[in-house]
Amino acid sequence: MNIYEEGRVILIDKPYRWTSFDVVKKIRNLTRAKKVGHAGTLDPLATGLLIVCTGKFTKQISLIQDAEKEYTGTIYMGAVTASYDREMEEEQTFDISNITDALIHQTVLKFTGKIMQSPPLHSAVKVNGKRAYEMARRGEQHVLEAKQVTVSEFEITGIALPLIHFRIVCSKGTYIRSIANDFGKSLNNGAYLFDLCRTRIGDYFLKDAKTMDLFKVEEPEGN
C-alpha cells in the first residue's frame, strides 16, 4: 500500500519564489497520493516551514492551520510598495533620518497583544468571490475589512537601518506584510516586508523540515 495514500504529515522548508501550491504539486507527483494539501499558505517570497498533509492526515489541516505561528524576518524602512513586500517596485520613499532605535522599540508595543489589521490589497482574500490580488492587478477598487489578530511576541533582533530584523509569534490569519506596512505608518514613514521565514507552526519546527532537494519518498517496510 502507498504509505502516503494512507497518510503522512510532511515538513518542508519552502524554497524562495515557490508558491505553496508548487510544493503541494511536487509532493503529489512524487508520492502519487490522491489527497494532498498544505496547512497555512506562505507567500512566494517567504521561505520556511510549510506543512503538507497526505491521505487521511488531510483531515488535520484545519487543526494545524489554527495553531500559533512563529516567524523571523526583516522590515525595510523608508519606502512602500503596493504589495507590502518586495514583489512589487517601491512607489514612494521617505526620509528615515529621524527614526531612532528607541522609536522602533516603542512602536513594537503598538503591535503586541490583540490588534486590528487589514489584509494587503494584493492578497488571496476573496471579495465577492474574487481574489483581492486579481482585482488589485486589474485596478479595481475594493476595501478589505480589518480583523482582530493576536501578536503574543514581537522582538526586534537587530537594527541596521534601513533594515529592522525581528521575530514574531502570532495567531492564525496574521499578515506579517500588513504589520510591516502599518509599522511604517506608525512612525509617520513607510515600510515594507523585506524577507520572511516561518520557523514554527504549533509543535512543528522548521529545524525538522526537509528541503525539496532532500525530500525522499519513503518505501513501505518489507519492500
Phi, psi and chi 1 to 4 in degrees:
 res  aa     phi    psi   chi1   chi2   chi3   chi4
   1 MET       -  141.4 -179.3 -175.3 -146.4      -
   2 ASN   -68.0  115.0 -176.0  -31.5      -      -
   3 ILE   -65.5  -24.8   60.1  174.5      -      -
   4 TYR   -78.5  -29.9  -65.1   96.5      -      -
   5 GLU   -66.7  -36.0 -166.3   66.2   44.5      -
   6 GLU   -67.2  -43.7 -178.9 -178.5   -7.8      -
   7 GLY   140.2  129.7      -      -      -      -
   8 ARG  -146.1  152.0  -76.3  -69.0 -172.3  -86.5
   9 VAL  -106.9  118.9  174.1      -      -      -
  10 ILE  -113.6  127.2  -56.3  168.5      -      -
  11 LEU   -99.2  118.9  -52.7 -173.9      -      -
  12 ILE  -118.5  138.8  -65.4  -65.8      -      -
  13 ASP   -89.5   97.9 -175.9   -6.5      -      -
  14 LYS   -64.3  130.3 -171.5 -169.8   81.5   65.6
  15 PRO   -71.8  155.5  -14.6   28.6      -      -
  16 TYR   -62.7  136.2 -178.4   68.6      -      -
  17 ARG    78.8   -8.6  -70.9  -74.3 -177.0 -174.5
  18 TRP   -80.0  141.4  -78.8   47.4      -      -
  19 THR   -82.9  162.1   67.1      -      -      -
  20 SER   -61.8  -35.8  -61.4      -      -      -
  21 PHE   -67.5  -32.6 -179.8   73.0      -      -
  22 ASP   -58.3  -42.3  -72.0  -23.3      -      -
  23 VAL   -66.0  -46.0  174.9      -      -      -
  24 VAL   -59.9  -44.0  168.3      -      -      -
  25 LYS   -61.4  -42.3 -177.1  178.7  178.8 -178.8
  26 LYS   -65.8  -44.1 -176.2   69.4  173.0  179.6
  27 ILE   -63.6  -41.3  -64.9  -66.8      -      -
  28 ARG   -61.0  -43.2 -178.9 -177.7  -71.1  114.6
  29 ASN   -66.6  -38.2  -70.1  -21.5      -      -
  30 LEU   -73.8  -40.5  -70.8  171.9      -      -
  31 THR   -91.4  -19.5   62.6      -      -      -
  32 ARG    63.0   23.5  -59.2 -177.6 -177.2  -81.9
  33 ALA   -80.2  141.8      -      -      -      -
  34 LYS   -77.6  -39.0  -66.3  177.5 -177.9  178.1
  35 LYS  -103.1  115.4  -71.6 -175.0  177.6 -178.8
  36 VAL  -142.6  131.8 -176.1      -      -      -
  37 GLY  -150.7  167.8      -      -      -      -
  38 HIS  -119.9  153.9   67.6  -85.9      -      -
  39 ALA  -109.5   91.7      -      -      -      -
  40 GLY    99.8  104.6      -      -      -      -
  41 THR   -69.4  142.0  -58.8      -      -      -
  42 LEU  -113.3  136.3  -85.5  177.3      -      -
  43 ASP   -61.9  154.2  -69.7  -28.6      -      -
  44 PRO   -54.4  -36.0  -28.6   36.2      -      -
  45 LEU   -82.0   -6.6  -61.1 -170.1      -      -
  46 ALA   -91.8  153.7      -      -      -      -
  47 THR  -122.4 -179.5   60.5      -      -      -
  48 GLY   108.1 -159.3      -      -      -      -
  49 LEU   -67.6  119.7 -179.4   60.2      -      -
  50 LEU  -124.7  123.9 -175.2   70.8      -      -
  51 ILE   -96.9  121.6  -61.6  178.4      -      -
  52 VAL  -110.5  129.3  178.6      -      -      -
  53 CYS  -114.1  141.4  -62.0      -      -      -
  54 THR  -124.3  161.4   71.6      -      -      -
  55 GLY    55.1 -136.1      -      -      -      -
  56 LYS   -65.8  -19.5   64.9 -176.9 -179.8 -176.9
  57 PHE   -75.6   -8.7  -75.7   96.3      -      -
  58 THR   -64.1  -21.1   55.5      -      -      -
  59 LYS   -68.5  -16.6  -65.0  178.7 -179.5  179.0
  60 GLN   -90.4   -4.4  -63.3 -176.0   14.9      -
  61 ILE   -56.4  -47.9  -74.7  177.0      -      -
  62 SER   -63.1  -36.6   60.5      -      -      -
  63 LEU   -66.4  -42.7 -176.9   62.6      -      -
  64 ILE   -65.6  -42.0  -64.7  171.9      -      -
  65 GLN   -61.5  -29.7  -74.5  179.6  157.9      -
  66 ASP   -75.4  -11.7  -72.5  -15.8      -      -
  67 ALA   -72.7  157.6      -      -      -      -
  68 GLU   -61.8  146.7 -177.5  179.8   72.9      -
  69 LYS  -126.1  150.0  -62.7  170.7  179.4   64.8
  70 GLU  -124.5  139.8  179.7 -176.1   65.9      -
  71 TYR  -135.1  154.1  -59.6   86.6      -      -
  72 THR  -122.1  152.7   59.7      -      -      -
  73 GLY  -176.2 -169.0      -      -      -      -
  74 THR  -138.8  134.5  -52.8      -      -      -
  75 ILE  -103.4  136.0  -65.9  171.5      -      -
  76 TYR  -100.4  120.6 -174.9   95.4      -      -
  77 MET   -92.8  146.7  -71.6  -64.6  -50.2      -
  78 GLY   102.4    8.9      -      -      -      -
  79 ALA  -161.3  160.8      -      -      -      -
  80 VAL  -130.7  156.0  -66.2      -      -      -
  81 THR  -132.4  156.4   73.5      -      -      -
  82 ALA   -64.1  -29.2      -      -      -      -
  83 SER   -91.4   -4.8   59.5      -      -      -
  84 TYR    68.3   11.9  -60.9  175.3      -      -
  85 ASP  -147.1 -165.7   64.8    6.1      -      -
  86 ARG   -83.6    3.8  -76.8 -164.2  -73.6  167.5
  87 GLU   -64.7  -30.2 -176.0  177.7   -3.0      -
  88 MET  -119.9  159.7  -55.9 -175.4   78.1      -
  89 GLU   -69.9  152.6  -64.4  -68.5  -35.5      -
  90 GLU   -62.0  134.3  -66.5  179.5    2.2      -
  91 GLU  -116.7   -8.0   55.2 -175.9   25.3      -
  92 GLN  -158.2  138.5 -172.5  178.0    2.5      -
  93 THR  -119.9  159.2   58.0      -      -      -
  94 PHE  -137.0  155.8  -58.2   79.2      -      -
  95 ASP   -80.0  125.2  177.2   17.2      -      -
  96 ILE  -108.6   13.4   61.0  172.2      -      -
  97 SER   -65.0  -22.0   59.9      -      -      -
  98 ASN   -94.0    1.9   64.3  -30.9      -      -
  99 ILE   -87.9  121.5  -64.9  177.9      -      -
 100 THR  -109.6  165.2   63.9      -      -      -
 101 ASP   -58.9  -39.6  -70.6    8.7      -      -
 102 ALA   -62.6  -42.6      -      -      -      -
 103 LEU   -62.6  -39.6  -85.7  174.8      -      -
 104 ILE   -62.9  -46.9  -69.0  169.1      -      -
 105 HIS   -66.6  -34.0  -74.3  -72.8      -      -
 106 GLN   -67.4  -39.2  -71.4  171.6   14.7      -
 107 THR   -66.6  -32.6  -58.2      -      -      -
 108 VAL   -54.5  -35.9  164.0      -      -      -
 109 LEU   -62.0  -28.3  -59.6  178.2      -      -
 110 LYS   -71.2  -16.4  -61.4  178.8 -177.9  179.1
 111 PHE  -114.6   22.8  -65.0   90.2      -      -
 112 THR  -116.6  137.1  -55.1      -      -      -
 113 GLY    99.2 -151.9      -      -      -      -
 114 LYS   -84.3  121.8  -65.7 -175.4 -175.4  -58.6
 115 ILE  -130.3  158.2   63.5  171.6      -      -
 116 MET  -101.0  136.3  -63.1  -62.5  -67.1      -
 117 GLN  -147.5  150.9   68.7  166.4 -156.4      -
 118 SER  -103.7  138.3  -63.0      -      -      -
 119 PRO   -62.3  154.4  -19.5   32.1      -      -
 120 PRO   -60.9  146.4  -20.1   32.0      -      -
 121 LEU   -60.8  -32.0  -66.0 -179.8      -      -
 122 HIS   -93.0   74.3  -71.3  -96.2      -      -
 123 SER  -141.6  172.6   65.8      -      -      -
 124 ALA   -86.7    4.9      -      -      -      -
 125 VAL   -59.1  141.3  172.2      -      -      -
 126 LYS   -94.3  136.5  -75.3 -170.3  175.3 -178.5
 127 VAL  -123.7  111.8 -178.7      -      -      -
 128 ASN    53.2   41.2  -63.4  -35.5      -      -
 129 GLY    83.7   -1.6      -      -      -      -
 130 LYS  -111.7  145.3  -60.0  177.8 -178.4  177.7
 131 ARG   -69.7  135.3  -65.2  -68.3 -175.7 -174.6
 132 ALA   -59.1  -40.9      -      -      -      -
 133 TYR   -66.7  -31.8   68.0   83.5      -      -
 134 GLU   -67.7  -40.6  -66.0  173.7  -14.7      -
 135 MET   -66.3  -41.2  -61.8  172.3   67.2      -
 136 ALA   -64.0  -40.3      -      -      -      -
 137 ARG   -67.2  -26.0  -72.2  170.4 -178.2  170.9
 138 ARG   -87.2   -2.2  -69.7 -166.1  -63.8  -96.0
 139 GLY    80.9   14.2      -      -      -      -
 140 GLU   -77.7  137.2  -62.0  177.6   19.3      -
 141 GLN   -81.2  132.8  -62.5  -64.6  -42.2      -
 142 HIS  -156.3  156.6   59.0  -76.5      -      -
 143 VAL  -119.6  131.3  176.7      -      -      -
 144 LEU  -102.6  127.6  -60.7 -179.3      -      -
 145 GLU   -67.1  140.1  -69.6 -174.0   11.7      -
 146 ALA   -73.7  148.0      -      -      -      -
 147 LYS  -137.4  161.1   63.3  177.9 -178.9  177.8
 148 GLN   -89.0  132.2 -173.9 -178.2   82.8      -
 149 VAL  -130.4  167.6  -63.7      -      -      -
 150 THR  -119.8  125.4  -58.8      -      -      -
 151 VAL  -110.1  103.7  176.7      -      -      -
 152 SER   -82.5  -26.2   52.1      -      -      -
 153 GLU  -143.8  135.2  -64.1 -179.1   50.1      -
 154 PHE  -142.0  104.1 -168.9  174.7      -      -
 155 GLU  -116.6  128.9  175.2 -171.2    4.8      -
 156 ILE   -84.4  118.5  -59.8  -60.2      -      -
 157 THR  -100.9   -8.7   56.9      -      -      -
 158 GLY  -178.1  144.4      -      -      -      -
 159 ILE  -129.8  121.2  -60.1  173.7      -      -
 160 ALA  -145.9   71.6      -      -      -      -
 161 LEU   -48.2  136.4  -69.6  174.5      -      -
 162 PRO   -84.6    7.5   31.3  -37.1      -      -
 163 LEU   -99.8  136.3  -59.0  179.4      -      -
 164 ILE  -123.9  119.8  -58.8  171.6      -      -
 165 HIS   -95.5  141.7  -55.0  -75.9      -      -
 166 PHE  -146.0  165.1   66.5   86.6      -      -
 167 ARG  -131.3  135.4 -177.1 -175.7   69.8   86.3
 168 ILE  -138.2  140.2 -162.6  164.5      -      -
 169 VAL  -119.9  126.9  178.8      -      -      -
 170 CYS  -149.1  171.6   56.1      -      -      -
 171 SER   -85.3  170.1   64.0      -      -      -
 172 LYS   -54.6  141.3  169.8 -170.2  174.9 -178.2
 173 GLY    84.6    2.6      -      -      -      -
 174 THR   -77.2  128.8  -55.6      -      -      -
 175 TYR   -96.7  111.4  -81.0   91.3      -      -
 176 ILE   -68.4  -30.6  -49.9  -59.2      -      -
 177 ARG   -60.4  -40.4  -76.8 -173.5  -73.1  150.8
 178 SER   -67.3  -38.0  -69.4      -      -      -
 179 ILE   -61.0  -43.4  -72.1  179.2      -      -
 180 ALA   -61.5  -46.4      -      -      -      -
 181 ASN   -64.1  -45.1 -179.4   72.6      -      -
 182 ASP   -68.9  -29.9  -67.1  -16.6      -      -
 183 PHE   -60.9  -44.9 -162.1   90.4      -      -
 184 GLY   -62.4  -42.8      -      -      -      -
 185 LYS   -61.3  -38.4  -72.1 -179.6  179.4  178.8
 186 SER   -64.8  -21.8  -70.1      -      -      -
 187 LEU  -100.0   15.4  -73.1  165.2      -      -
 188 ASN    52.3   43.2  -64.4  -44.8      -      -
 189 ASN  -143.7 -156.8 -151.1  -79.3      -      -
 190 GLY  -133.5  152.5      -      -      -      -
 191 ALA  -159.5  155.5      -      -      -      -
 192 TYR  -146.6  163.4   61.1   86.6      -      -
 193 LEU   -76.5  120.8 -171.8   62.5      -      -
 194 PHE   -88.6  -42.9 -168.2   75.9      -      -
 195 ASP  -156.7  160.5   59.2   47.2      -      -
 196 LEU  -152.1  139.2 -174.5   69.6      -      -
 197 CYS  -136.5  126.3  177.4      -      -      -
 198 ARG   -86.2  124.2 -174.7  157.9   62.0 -163.3
 199 THR  -106.2  -15.2   54.3      -      -      -
 200 ARG  -158.9  144.3  178.2  173.4   66.6   84.8
 201 ILE  -131.9  111.1  -58.9  176.2      -      -
 202 GLY    57.0 -121.2      -      -      -      -
 203 ASP   -97.2   11.5  -65.5  -33.9      -      -
 204 TYR  -102.0  134.3  -62.5   98.1      -      -
 205 PHE  -121.7  147.6  -67.1   84.9      -      -
 206 LEU   -59.1  -34.0  175.7   59.1      -      -
 207 LYS   -61.4  -20.4   63.3 -178.6  178.5   61.0
 208 ASP   -96.8    1.0  -60.6  -42.6      -      -
 209 ALA   -87.9  158.3      -      -      -      -
 210 LYS  -109.9  146.7  -72.2 -175.7  169.4   63.2
 211 THR   -73.7  162.2   62.9      -      -      -
 212 MET   -61.6  -33.0  -71.0  -53.9  -59.1      -
 213 ASP   -66.0  -32.3  -70.0  -20.2      -      -
 214 LEU   -95.8   -8.6  -66.0  178.9      -      -
 215 PHE   -68.6  124.9  173.7   74.3      -      -
 216 LYS  -121.8  139.6  -58.6  -65.6 -177.4 -175.4
 217 VAL   -72.9  127.4  173.9      -      -      -
 218 GLU   -78.1  142.7  -64.6  177.7   41.9      -
 219 GLU   -99.7  146.5  -64.9  -65.9  -22.6      -
 220 PRO   -59.8  145.0  -19.0   29.9      -      -
 221 GLU   -59.9  138.9  -67.1 -177.0    8.8      -
 222 GLY    99.3  -11.3      -      -      -      -
 223 ASN   -85.1      -  -80.3   19.0      -      -
